[in-house]
């Protein structure tokens, strides 16, 4: 889905925007007796990648051929809305922005710095998205935040800013306008996108991109239409599950969360117990051999594993040191090679055992959130990962 959206943006942005500007210019130059942009638009005959070729301003929604015409690129206004939907999907997925934050992006200031990302002299520039955080601020005023964005998103935003500048020069939009503009398929009127308008962009993009359909209990196939909050949570869960605990602050910062406790709830409230236990087991397994992962009471887990495997002592060595020792002892006939406890900790079975402990309730693993003040009296949100092993005799 994300790949299809990005490919559509890369292949079609320039041509769709150019053709749309042509249509507006034709409409502005047309005789007053003509009956609107539907009649005034004269296609250039351009054929886009994939054989898409706009032949009219808009296609009829009540036509039985609507989806065929949509996917052949027959309607120019629909192609523009598909482009906006693809961009909205990419921005929400890759930058974790809320629906209202995307809708209210200021066209003049949202890209920082406002230079062209495609210029060679800007190849090392780190671009950011400036937006109003919907969860902070006072009254109707939102706090202005900036977060880094991929270059492909910066390039698209710059092109849309240039497109909007052309619309402004043609008196089609006011001086103060948002980044995403919606274009009426009926009369070509341009206006700031609304929340529902953003949903329309996404829906049309999903219809065009043949996103999967699900069969309901009644046997009817229905397409699954994704919303920005789902894409935002996807971003949070992907990086949360693939990062160590030292990255949680960065993920919360990217999402605009100022409270780690609420961020933890945000990420875990939709994760099933099984998935959450798997993530915990993965973290604990790495902590057993990686001293950089701090877990309180980790020694209790090691003690439990030693108890279950009747091991009295554990030595942590590098792989090279272990191989040297084993080769020597084996060559001297002093040992017969069997997996040692430290080999076990580095093996593939330990994560399964830890997961079993979590499922049985033998082990609990949760974050402990707390606040501290720095030397300037500023409150900092911190947490530590705490492990608790329940003795069977308790």
Secondary structure, DSSP 8 states (H G I E B T S, - for coil): -HHHHHHHHHHHHHHHHHHHHHHHHHHHHS-TTS--HHHH--------GGG----BS---TT-TTHHHHHHTT-BHHHHHHHHHHHHHHHHHHHH---HHHHHT-BTTTSEES-S-TTSGGGTT---EEEEEEEEEEETTEEEEEEEE--HHHHHHHHHHHHHHHHHHHTTSS-SS-BS-EEE-TTT--EEE--HHHHHHHHHHHHHHTT--EEE-TTS-EEE----HHHHHHHHHHHHHHHS-GGGHHHHHHHHT---HHHHHHHHHTTS-HHHHHHHHHHHHHHHHH-TTS-EETHHHHHHHHHHHTT--------HHHHHHHHHHHHHTTS------HHHHHHSSSHHHHHHHHHHHTSEEEEEEEEEEE-TT--EEEEEEEEEEE--TT-
